[in-house]
Amino acid sequence: MANTNYPSATSTTEGRTEKSNRTNKNLIIGILAAGLLGTWGYLLYDKNKSGEKIASQIVQISNLDSSKNEIQREFDNALARLDSVTGANNDLQGQLTDRQKEIDTRKAEIRRILNDKNATAAQLTKARGMITELNAKISSLEADVARLTGENQQLTVANTSLQQEKSVLQQNLVTTTTEKEQLSKTVDVASTFSASNIQVTPVNEKKSGKEKTTSTAKRVDKLVVSFDVENRIAKSGPADMYIIVTDPSGKVITNASLGSGTLNTRNDGDKPFTSKVAVDYVQGQRKNLSFPIRNADFSTGDYKIEIYHNGFKIGEAVRNLKKGGLFG
């Protein structure tokens, strides 16, 4: 058989089969590689999406925490305002008692939300709304404090004014009382009578009833004291005149029949008096008084007669009685 350069039919078939197998193999590898790449791409995409979701959740959580912290600060500030208002004025305690239950309820609800670690945005929004209501009530209380403080200041001013007026009135009262006392004393002193035209007449009484003036001591039965009294201020009515008669030995003549006693004088202390005479005086008129001083025995020498009214000495006179002669 002769050799030829052309392949045989068998060889050609085998070659084609081998080439086809290589092509199929490469195709499968390509498909697997594409599938693997697709899987990796999907995994990368899914990872990115998960990362974005996680990041979004982190942002949301961070925002919730920030909002919660801000609400906590607002709540703390509201409580501080409430403590300041209620502590500033005790007069609000009665009003606060009426509102205390509602305020406490809101405070408890706000605390519950803020203490909840899983509090939602809706719950935090609710808490913020309740804090707003709480602040409104605190503002109302602050207005009450301002009003009561103003009223208290007005009352303080009024009380100060009243105290000053009271002090002035007391001073005026003291001044008026002092002036009244001084005026009373002035009137009292000014209403003291003055005595004038004082005369002391020694009288000898005869058995026949006739009276004769004498200066001989042993013949004197009585001393008749007469004088005029007058005062333009003293009101009409009874007045007492006191007569003190001192004998030559310096002893005051006293006698039960004369109504003798003790007189409290303004300047000389207590002094015994000889007789007291009641005078029915008419304001502004001069009145003459005359009354006798009797004694068991009149001795020789000077007799001093003093006249007192209202505790003051208003007149004085001296009468000398002589020693009688052989025919006196």
C-alpha positions in Angstrom: 0.0 0.0 0.0 1.3 3.3 -0.9 1.9 6.0 1.7 0.0 9.3 1.5 0.1 12.7 3.3 -3.7 12.9 4.1 -5.0 11.9 7.5 -7.2 9.0 7.8 -10.9 9.3 8.6 -10.4 7.8 12.0 -7.7 10.2 13.0 -9.9 13.1 11.9 -12.8 12.0 14.0 -10.6 11.6 17.0 -9.2 15.0 16.6 -12.5 16.6 16.4 -13.7 14.8 19.5 -10.7 16.0 21.5 -11.1 19.5 20.3 -14.8 19.5 21.2 -14.0 18.2 24.7 -11.5 20.9 25.3 -14.0 23.5 24.2 -16.7 22.1 26.5 -14.3 22.0 29.4 -13.3 25.6 28.8 -16.9 26.6 28.6 -17.7 24.9 31.9 -14.8 26.5 33.5 -15.9 29.9 32.2 -19.4 29.3 33.5 -18.1 28.3 36.9 -15.8 31.3 37.0 -18.6 33.5 36.0 -20.9 32.0 38.6 -18.2 32.4 41.2 -17.6 36.0 40.3 -21.3 36.6 40.4 -21.5 35.0 43.9 -18.6 37.1 45.1 -20.2 40.2 43.6 -23.5 39.4 45.3 -21.8 38.7 48.6 -19.9 42.0 48.3 -23.2 43.8 47.4 -25.1 42.2 50.2 -22.2 43.0 52.6 -22.3 46.6 51.5 -26.1 46.7 52.0 -25.8 45.2 55.4 -23.1 47.6 56.3 -25.3 50.5 55.2 -28.2 49.1 57.2 -26.0 48.7 60.3 -24.6 52.2 59.8 -28.1 53.5 59.5 -29.2 51.7 62.6 -26.1 53.0 64.4 -27.0 56.6 63.3 -30.6 56.0 64.5 -29.5 54.7 67.8 -27.0 57.6 68.2 -29.8 60.0 67.3 -32.1 58.4 69.9 -29.4 58.6 72.5 -28.7 62.2 71.7 -32.4 63.0 71.8 -32.8 61.1 75.0 -29.9 63.0 76.6 -31.3 66.3 75.5 -34.8 65.4 76.9 -33.1 64.3 80.1 -31.4 67.7 80.4 -34.7 69.5 79.7 -36.3 67.4 82.4 -33.6 68.1 84.9 -33.9 71.8 84.1 -37.6 71.7 84.6 -37.2 69.9 88.0 -34.6 72.6 89.0 -37.1 75.3 88.1 -39.8 73.6 90.0 -37.6 73.3 93.1 -36.6 76.9 92.8 -40.2 78.1 92.5 -41.6 76.0 95.3 -38.7 76.8 97.6 -38.8 80.5 96.9 -42.2 81.2 98.3 -43.8 79.1 101.1 -47.1 80.8 100.3 -47.4 78.6 97.2 -47.4 75.4 99.2 -51.2 75.4 99.3 -51.6 76.0 95.6 -48.9 73.4 94.8 -50.7 70.8 96.9 -53.7 71.1 94.5 -51.4 70.5 91.5 -49.0 68.1 93.1 -50.7 64.9 92.0 -50.8 65.9 88.4 -47.2 67.1 88.4 -46.0 64.0 90.2 -47.8 61.8 87.6 -46.1 63.6 84.7 -42.7 63.4 86.5 -43.1 59.6 87.1 -44.1 59.0 83.4 -41.2 61.1 82.1 -38.8 59.3 84.4 -40.1 55.9 83.3 -39.5 56.8 79.6 -36.1 58.2 80.2 -35.1 55.1 82.3 -36.2 52.8 79.5 -33.1 51.8 77.5 -35.3 50.7 74.6 -37.4 53.8 74.6 -38.7 54.6 71.1 -38.6 57.9 69.3 -42.4 58.1 69.8 -42.0 57.6 73.5 -39.3 60.3 73.7 -41.5 62.7 71.7 -44.3 62.0 74.3 -41.8 62.7 77.1 -40.8 65.9 75.5 -44.4 67.0 75.2 -45.0 66.2 78.9 -41.9 68.3 79.8 -43.3 71.1 77.8 -46.6 70.9 79.8 -44.6 70.7 83.0 -42.7 73.8 82.1 -46.0 75.6 81.3 -47.2 74.7 84.8 -43.9 75.9 86.3 -44.2 79.2 84.4 -47.7 79.6 85.9 -46.2 79.0 89.3 -43.4 81.5 88.6 -46.1 84.1 87.7 -47.8 83.3 91.0 -44.5 83.8 92.8 -44.0 87.2 91.0 -47.5 88.3 91.9 -47.2 87.2 95.5 -43.8 88.7 95.8 -45.1 92.0 94.5 -48.1 91.8 96.9 -45.7 91.0 99.7 -43.5 94.0 98.8 -46.5 96.2 98.8 -47.6 94.8 102.2 -44.0 95.4 103.4 -44.1 99.0 102.2 -47.5 99.5 103.7 -46.4 97.9 107.0 -43.3 100.1 107.0 -45.4 103.1 106.4 -47.8 102.1 109.2 -44.9 101.5 111.5 -43.6 104.9 110.7 -47.0 106.5 111.2 -47.4 104.5 114.4 -44.0 105.8 115.6 -45.0 109.3 114.7 -48.3 108.9 116.5 -46.6 107.5 119.5 -44.1 110.4 119.5 -47.0 112.8 119.1 -48.9 111.1 121.9 -45.9 111.3 124.1 -45.4 114.9 123.1 -49.1 115.6 123.6 -49.2 113.8 126.9 -46.1 115.7 128.0 -47.6 119.0 126.8 -50.9 118.1 128.4 -49.2 117.3 131.7 -47.2 120.5 131.5 -50.3 122.5 130.5 -52.2 120.8 133.4 -49.4 121.7 135.8 -49.4 125.3 134.4 -53.1 125.6 134.7 -53.0 124.0 138.1 -50.3 126.5 139.3 -52.0 129.4 137.5 -55.3 128.6 139.2 -53.7 129.1 142.6 -55.4 132.1 144.3 -53.4 135.2 145.3 -54.0 136.7 148.7 -53.8 140.5 149.3 -54.7 143.0 152.0 -53.8 140.6 154.8 -54.7 141.9 158.2 -54.4 140.2 161.7 -56.5 141.9 164.4 -56.1 141.0 168.1 -59.5 141.2 169.7 -60.6 141.3 173.3 -64.1 140.1 173.9 -66.0 141.8 176.7 -68.5 140.1 179.0 -71.1 142.4 177.5 -70.4 140.9 174.1 -68.6 143.9 172.8 -65.3 143.4 171.0 -62.3 145.7 171.4 -59.1 145.7 169.5 -56.0 145.4 171.7 -52.3 144.7 171.3 -51.8 143.5 174.9 -51.1 139.8 174.8 -52.9 138.9 178.1 -56.1 140.6 176.9 -56.3 138.9 173.5 -59.0 136.4 173.2 -58.7 135.8 169.5 -56.8 136.8 166.4 -59.1 137.7 163.5 -57.3 137.0 160.2 -58.8 138.7 157.1 -57.6 138.9 153.5 -58.8 139.1 149.9 -58.4 136.2 147.4 -58.7 136.4 143.6 -57.9 134.4 140.5 -59.0 135.0 136.9 -58.3 131.4 135.8 -59.7 129.3 138.6 -63.2 128.1 137.9 -66.1 128.9 140.1 -66.6 126.5 143.0 -65.4 125.6 146.4 -61.8 126.1 147.4 -59.9 125.4 150.6 -57.6 127.9 152.3 -55.2 126.8 155.0 -54.1 129.1 157.8 -50.9 128.4 159.7 -50.4 130.5 162.9 -47.0 130.2 164.6 -46.7 131.5 168.1 -43.6 133.5 169.4 -42.0 130.2 170.5 -42.1 128.8 167.0 -44.8 126.4 167.7 -47.8 126.1 165.3 -51.1 126.7 167.1 -53.3 123.6 166.6 -56.7 122.9 168.1 -59.3 120.3 167.4 -62.0 122.9 167.5 -60.2 124.8 164.7 -60.0 121.7 162.5 -56.2 121.6 162.6 -54.3 119.0 160.6 -51.4 118.4 158.3 -50.9 120.1 154.9 -48.8 118.7 152.0 -47.1 121.8 150.5 -45.4 122.0 147.1 -42.2 123.4 148.3 -42.0 122.9 152.1 -43.1 119.3 152.5 -45.7 118.4 155.1 -46.6 121.1 157.6 -49.1 121.3 160.4 -51.9 123.8 159.8 -54.0 125.7 162.3 -57.3 125.9 160.4 -58.9 125.2 157.0 -61.4 127.5 155.6 -63.8 126.6 152.7 -64.4 129.3 150.1 -67.2 129.4 147.6 -65.4 131.3 144.8 -66.8 132.9 141.7 -64.4 133.1 138.8 -62.8 136.4 138.3 -64.2 138.0 141.4 -62.3 139.2 144.4 -63.5 137.7 147.7 -62.8 138.8 151.2 -62.3 136.2 153.9 -62.3 136.6 157.6 -62.1 134.1 160.4 -60.9 134.0 164.0 -58.1 132.0 165.5 -58.7 131.2 169.2 -56.1 130.0 171.7 -56.1 129.2 175.4 -53.4 131.7 176.0 -51.7 134.3 173.8 -48.1 135.2 174.9 -46.0 138.2 174.2 -44.1 138.4 170.9 -44.6 138.0 167.2 -47.3 135.7 165.7 -46.6 134.7 162.1 -49.7 134.0 159.9 -49.2 132.0 156.6 -51.9 131.4 154.1 -51.7 128.4 151.7 -53.8 127.4 148.7 -53.2 124.5 146.3 -50.1 123.6 148.2 -48.5 127.0 147.6 -48.0 129.8 150.2 -50.0 132.7 148.8 -49.6 135.2 151.7 -47.9 135.9 155.0 -48.2 138.5 157.8 -46.7 139.1 161.3 -48.6 140.5 164.2 -46.8 141.5 167.5 -48.5 141.2 170.8 -47.1 143.4 173.6 -46.7 142.8 177.3 -49.4 144.7 179.1 -48.5 147.7 181.5 -49.9 148.4 184.9 -53.2 149.6 183.5 -53.0 147.7 180.1 
